[in-house]
Amino acid sequence: MINFETTPERYKHWKLTVDGAVATLSMDVQEDATLGEGYKLKLNSYDLGVDIELADAVERLRFEHPEVRAVVITSLKPRIFCAGANIYMLGTSSHSFKVNFCKFTNETRCAIEDASANSGQRYIAALNGTASGGGYELAIACDEIYLVDDGNSAVSLPEVPLLGVLPGTGGLTRLVDKRKVRRDRADVFSTLAEGLKGKRAKEWGLIDDYFPTSKFQESIAARVKSAAESGAQSKDARGIKLHPLQVEASNDGREYKYVSLKINREGRYADLTMRGPESDLPTDVEEIEKLGDAYWPLQAYRELSDALLHLRINELETGLVCLRTEGNIADVLAVDETLAANKDHWLGREIILHMARTLRRLDLTAKSFFALIEPGSCFAGNLLELALSADRTYMLNNPDEKVELATSALNKGALPMSNGLTRLGSRFLAEPGRVDEVLKHNGTFDTEEAEEAGLVTFAPDDLDWDDEIRVAIEERTSLSPDALTGMEASLRFAGPETLDTKIYGRLTAWQNWIFQRPNAVGPQGALTNYGKPTQAQFDFKRT
Amino acid sequence: MINFETTPERYKHWKLTVDGAVATLSMDVQEDATLGEGYKLKLNSYDLGVDIELADAVERLRFEHPEVRAVVITSLKPRIFCAGANIYMLGTSSHSFKVNFCKFTNETRCAIEDASANSGQRYIAALNGTASGGGYELAIACDEIYLVDDGNSAVSLPEVPLLGVLPGTGGLTRLVDKRKVRRDRADVFSTLAEGLKGKRAKEWGLIDDYFPTSKFQESIAARVKSAAESGAQSKDARGIKLHPLQVEASNDGREYKYVSLKINREGRYADLTMRGPESDLPTDVEEIEKLGDAYWPLQAYRELSDALLHLRINELETGLVCLRTEGNIADVLAVDETLAANKDHWLGREIILHMARTLRRLDLTAKSFFALIEPGSCFAGNLLELALSADRTYMLNNPDEKVELATSALNKGALPMSNGLTRLGSRFLAEPGRVDEVLKHNGTFDTEEAEEAGLVTFAPDDLDWDDEIRVAIEERTSLSPDALTGMEASLRFAGPETLDTKIYGRLTAWQNWIFQRPNAVGPQGALTNYGKPTQAQFDFKRT
């Protein structure tokens, strides 16, 4: 079982140092400290274990070091920045592991861009050696890229020419959509195994600048100083500590303080319940800082994020997740009110941004989600987003028992989907006026009001409820898991496209396709044959 | 070898009638008139042969019947509109055929939407019986959908629940992005094998209205009358006849009047040369009407379109196409000037729109394209788009021989890509100012000017030219064809996304992935097992 939690004290592959407004994340991958067996992490190549540490560091910098305004990513290995995802690891991994590995590394890179865009932490890639494949993709997720000019170091995306697969971590999309490299140059670069060195790499827009070895450190330092000084962060913000999550793991699921995950292995579905906040939570931001990561919205969503990652990687046969909530609507709304009032305070902002990332992680999870809204639930405000994220929503219609939904200020735009829209906006593309109607609705929605407003898919009465839910679960879990993944990816993100949706929707789908093809993974495939004396043999039929 | 040319007199599956401003396209698929062997086209299901006729009819209506303002698509079979793509045909086809089949049917549906948006021909789907799968996807490509309410007829997308694949012709994208059906309802609809009948189908936005059997014909007639009266077309436009293309086909290629296609089978590449226009072409639109489909821009692009379809379906092992032109730049520019001056005349408009569709067909062809710009070439105006469509462009730099490029008014927006941008706009996303600079450039571009302007990738001199081109071709054709397809799909369409790019980029990629998966096409897969007494067996691991 893969564990997604770590702390800087336990990092094996990265060193995180913080000096005032500048953090440095140095990659120094330990060859033998692999997550799986049968490969060595040479030349700063990475596996999921390396990326779990990077993701942890990026997250931690926002909560523990809000004073940081520039983050330098560099390497402690001479002449090599990072060689990308380890090929032998990929070559020996199952299709589903490869796909989930790429999804996680994509989320880490999008989290870097999110930190830069929303938390004023500017990322600077200091390429003290060659950055190839995923190494260059890590660099291109940063705001600025500087390459050493030592006559040897280059940036490259050698996946197509060497491995017969795509750069799997957003590289192609970021080339033409983020850095807006001319498409013919992107074509040449992406088929050139050896990549490009400083001068031409800069000319083509692949890097921002290059410096000779003797001036590399001082040039980076000057750039970092300028970035740190121009950052928008408040200097006197003091961070909070992110403690390890307390979780009781068993064969049947995981029990956190606010999240309960129960796996029904025979039925191939899971019940995921989020418990709402206590009613006596502080509203003052200084008290919240003291509460730190025990504050409900942070702890509950950290637990949710961990549960989702666990489901993705460790519970492959679980095809459907039933989302439930338990608690008091007023208490959830009180938390949202506090957060909305403190959205300009660094901690309020970071908690909201973390909720938004976690909800996007849910949107991007290749499982079906049904939200089940029953008595005692609290799908309100931020938790209403769970219901709006679900592929379907069932709400009990029983005049004898109160079942309610409610909106809060957080449903108005603080928790955007990958497509840039709110979940209400995505839901009501055909009738945008409904979004305002829902947000202006007075008080809670009972079942009939929720159905009328278009917030739920079905509202069975208490006589039908058990049967209807049972049949819906059975039907869903009987369908082809592949067809469902493709269908959900197509239906969840209507409306505008962004860099994120292009990476997860378009690029990922092509990569998944190629990861299935004999030309990559067959006995004669390029990925399979990498590093072997035999050459890849292709079926040259173009598809 | 599959032939993409046909005429209404030879249609086996469709009847096309035109009555004033109203055309009716009636589907009446002949079970035994299949393109391949081993299946029967029951229940108005279709194979590529059926769709080739539909594509021909849609195209012909624009050129031969510009007076038509409403096109009714309906069926001559009782109680059935169309059952979609034939499952047994799909089940027995190769992966590459399935993918190319879906691409062609997608282009046909996009052509329907193009006719509606740009030629004022409004498409009305009169569903006189059940429309399932590709049948409903054909309907949803129309502007309006009406369903008979006979207690039985429904619309449905049963691909996911019955076949373990996606609706392959844009259905999912059009559900949520064109008709903006609420995503939870789209989820329910797309997993419901039996689909939805009139009342709920209308409530959910899947159809526009439903009428009882007794009132169906008159209700459709009323709707069609209103559409025909409100159309924007000029009543007195008289069409021109589209004659069969004259082509000399051999094992080594195809020779048309203006297009020459030579297959280098050993090298796995093709040379495609377009010859420019004669210098004495008319500039008066009435003379052009008399010239009809022999007018260079129409004939040359019809030939190009046919050559591209041939390459896709019949020449699978050809991985790279070298694009060349031969002719006089001034003559090409003269044609563009005539077209631009007559863009508001129905024929000028249709010729330009046809060029645009053909160039998009090139963009969407899963082969690499290199444009080779040599002495005697005429990459100007509309033909410059060929160079801008290419993945790379090589232009000879030889002071002793004149090699030139030129722009025309048609490069300014008349020939948009699927992403809605001009090819110049897509090329210069990073420096949009360059588009204007290029368009305002005085006269032709010689090689150095073209390179300076960013219009070409490489400009080798005459000493290097032969070797550089040879090596580039050899390198390109040695790479994994799958990785190249995914790479090109990712690099060609930067910038905004549209319904079209979502369909070709995102949905197609997911479908291609699923078309590879054992859950669909393995011995126990749902597609393989459809109609057999055995049930599909799934590997339930979610990916």
Chai-1 contact restraints between the chains, C-beta under 6 A:
chainA,res_idxA,chainB,res_idxB,connection_type,confidence,min_distance_angstrom,max_distance_angstrom,comment,restraint_id
A,S96,B,K541,contact,1.0,0.0,6.0,A-B,restraint_1
A,S96,B,T543,contact,1.0,0.0,6.0,A-B,restraint_2
A,V99,B,T543,contact,1.0,0.0,6.0,A-B,restraint_3
A,V160,B,A483,contact,1.0,0.0,6.0,A-B,restraint_4
A,V160,B,M487,contact,1.0,0.0,6.0,A-B,restraint_5
A,P161,B,L479,contact,1.0,0.0,6.0,A-B,restraint_6
A,G164,B,S480,contact,1.0,0.0,6.0,A-B,restraint_7
A,G164,B,A483,contact,1.0,0.0,6.0,A-B,restraint_8
A,V165,B,A483,contact,1.0,0.0,6.0,A-B,restraint_9
A,L166,B,G486,contact,1.0,0.0,6.0,A-B,restraint_10
A,L172,B,S490,contact,1.0,0.0,6.0,A-B,restraint_11
A,L172,B,L491,contact,1.0,0.0,6.0,A-B,restraint_12
A,V176,B,L491,contact,1.0,0.0,6.0,A-B,restraint_13
A,V176,B,A494,contact,1.0,0.0,6.0,A-B,restraint_14
A,D177,B,A494,contact,1.0,0.0,6.0,A-B,restraint_15
A,K180,B,L429,contact,1.0,0.0,6.0,A-B,restraint_16
A,K180,B,A430,contact,1.0,0.0,6.0,A-B,restraint_17
A,R182,B,R427,contact,1.0,0.0,6.0,A-B,restraint_18
A,R183,B,L491,contact,1.0,0.0,6.0,A-B,restraint_19
A,D184,B,R392,contact,1.0,0.0,6.0,A-B,restraint_20
A,D184,B,T457,contact,1.0,0.0,6.0,A-B,restraint_21
A,A186,B,L491,contact,1.0,0.0,6.0,A-B,restraint_22
A,D187,B,D391,contact,1.0,0.0,6.0,A-B,restraint_23
A,D187,B,R392,contact,1.0,0.0,6.0,A-B,restraint_24
A,D187,B,L491,contact,1.0,0.0,6.0,A-B,restraint_25
A,S190,B,M487,contact,1.0,0.0,6.0,A-B,restraint_26
A,R268,B,F540,contact,1.0,0.0,6.0,A-B,restraint_27
A,L316,B,K541,contact,1.0,0.0,6.0,A-B,restraint_28
A,L316,B,R542,contact,1.0,0.0,6.0,A-B,restraint_29
A,E317,B,F540,contact,1.0,0.0,6.0,A-B,restraint_30
A,E317,B,K541,contact,1.0,0.0,6.0,A-B,restraint_31
A,G319,B,R542,contact,1.0,0.0,6.0,A-B,restraint_32
A,A366,B,R542,contact,1.0,0.0,6.0,A-B,restraint_33
A,K367,B,R542,contact,1.0,0.0,6.0,A-B,restraint_34
A,D391,B,D187,contact,1.0,0.0,6.0,A-B,restraint_35
A,R392,B,D184,contact,1.0,0.0,6.0,A-B,restraint_36
A,R392,B,D187,contact,1.0,0.0,6.0,A-B,restraint_37
A,L429,B,K180,contact,1.0,0.0,6.0,A-B,restraint_38
A,A430,B,K180,contact,1.0,0.0,6.0,A-B,restraint_39
A,T457,B,D184,contact,1.0,0.0,6.0,A-B,restraint_40
A,L479,B,P161,contact,1.0,0.0,6.0,A-B,restraint_41
A,S480,B,G164,contact,1.0,0.0,6.0,A-B,restraint_42
A,S480,B,N519,contact,1.0,0.0,6.0,A-B,restraint_43
A,S480,B,A526,contact,1.0,0.0,6.0,A-B,restraint_44
A,S480,B,F538,contact,1.0,0.0,6.0,A-B,restraint_45
A,P481,B,F540,contact,1.0,0.0,6.0,A-B,restraint_46
A,P481,B,R542,contact,1.0,0.0,6.0,A-B,restraint_47
A,D482,B,I514,contact,1.0,0.0,6.0,A-B,restraint_48
A,D482,B,R517,contact,1.0,0.0,6.0,A-B,restraint_49
A,D482,B,N519,contact,1.0,0.0,6.0,A-B,restraint_50
A,A483,B,V160,contact,1.0,0.0,6.0,A-B,restraint_51
A,A483,B,G164,contact,1.0,0.0,6.0,A-B,restraint_52
A,A483,B,V165,contact,1.0,0.0,6.0,A-B,restraint_53
A,A483,B,I514,contact,1.0,0.0,6.0,A-B,restraint_54
A,G486,B,L166,contact,1.0,0.0,6.0,A-B,restraint_55
A,G486,B,W510,contact,1.0,0.0,6.0,A-B,restraint_56
A,G486,B,I514,contact,1.0,0.0,6.0,A-B,restraint_57
A,M487,B,V160,contact,1.0,0.0,6.0,A-B,restraint_58
A,M487,B,S190,contact,1.0,0.0,6.0,A-B,restraint_59
A,A489,B,W510,contact,1.0,0.0,6.0,A-B,restraint_60
A,S490,B,L172,contact,1.0,0.0,6.0,A-B,restraint_61
A,S490,B,L507,contact,1.0,0.0,6.0,A-B,restraint_62
A,L491,B,L172,contact,1.0,0.0,6.0,A-B,restraint_63
A,L491,B,V176,contact,1.0,0.0,6.0,A-B,restraint_64
A,L491,B,R183,contact,1.0,0.0,6.0,A-B,restraint_65
A,L491,B,A186,contact,1.0,0.0,6.0,A-B,restraint_66
A,L491,B,D187,contact,1.0,0.0,6.0,A-B,restraint_67
A,A494,B,V176,contact,1.0,0.0,6.0,A-B,restraint_68
A,A494,B,D177,contact,1.0,0.0,6.0,A-B,restraint_69
A,E497,B,E497,contact,1.0,0.0,6.0,A-B,restraint_70
A,G505,B,R506,contact,1.0,0.0,6.0,A-B,restraint_71
A,R506,B,G505,contact,1.0,0.0,6.0,A-B,restraint_72
A,R506,B,R506,contact,1.0,0.0,6.0,A-B,restraint_73
A,L507,B,S490,contact,1.0,0.0,6.0,A-B,restraint_74
A,A509,B,A509,contact,1.0,0.0,6.0,A-B,restraint_75
A,A509,B,W510,contact,1.0,0.0,6.0,A-B,restraint_76
A,A509,B,W513,contact,1.0,0.0,6.0,A-B,restraint_77
A,W510,B,G486,contact,1.0,0.0,6.0,A-B,restraint_78
A,W510,B,A489,contact,1.0,0.0,6.0,A-B,restraint_79
A,W510,B,A509,contact,1.0,0.0,6.0,A-B,restraint_80
A,N512,B,W513,contact,1.0,0.0,6.0,A-B,restraint_81
A,W513,B,A509,contact,1.0,0.0,6.0,A-B,restraint_82
A,W513,B,N512,contact,1.0,0.0,6.0,A-B,restraint_83
A,W513,B,W513,contact,1.0,0.0,6.0,A-B,restraint_84
A,I514,B,D482,contact,1.0,0.0,6.0,A-B,restraint_85
A,I514,B,A483,contact,1.0,0.0,6.0,A-B,restraint_86
A,I514,B,G486,contact,1.0,0.0,6.0,A-B,restraint_87
A,Q516,B,Q516,contact,1.0,0.0,6.0,A-B,restraint_88
A,R517,B,D482,contact,1.0,0.0,6.0,A-B,restraint_89
A,N519,B,S480,contact,1.0,0.0,6.0,A-B,restraint_90
A,N519,B,D482,contact,1.0,0.0,6.0,A-B,restraint_91
A,A526,B,S480,contact,1.0,0.0,6.0,A-B,restraint_92
A,F538,B,S480,contact,1.0,0.0,6.0,A-B,restraint_93
A,F540,B,R268,contact,1.0,0.0,6.0,A-B,restraint_94
A,F540,B,E317,contact,1.0,0.0,6.0,A-B,restraint_95
A,F540,B,P481,contact,1.0,0.0,6.0,A-B,restraint_96
A,K541,B,S96,contact,1.0,0.0,6.0,A-B,restraint_97
A,K541,B,L316,contact,1.0,0.0,6.0,A-B,restraint_98
A,K541,B,E317,contact,1.0,0.0,6.0,A-B,restraint_99
A,R542,B,L316,contact,1.0,0.0,6.0,A-B,restraint_100
A,R542,B,G319,contact,1.0,0.0,6.0,A-B,restraint_101
A,R542,B,A366,contact,1.0,0.0,6.0,A-B,restraint_102
A,R542,B,K367,contact,1.0,0.0,6.0,A-B,restraint_103
A,R542,B,P481,contact,1.0,0.0,6.0,A-B,restraint_104
A,T543,B,S96,contact,1.0,0.0,6.0,A-B,restraint_105
A,T543,B,V99,contact,1.0,0.0,6.0,A-B,restraint_106
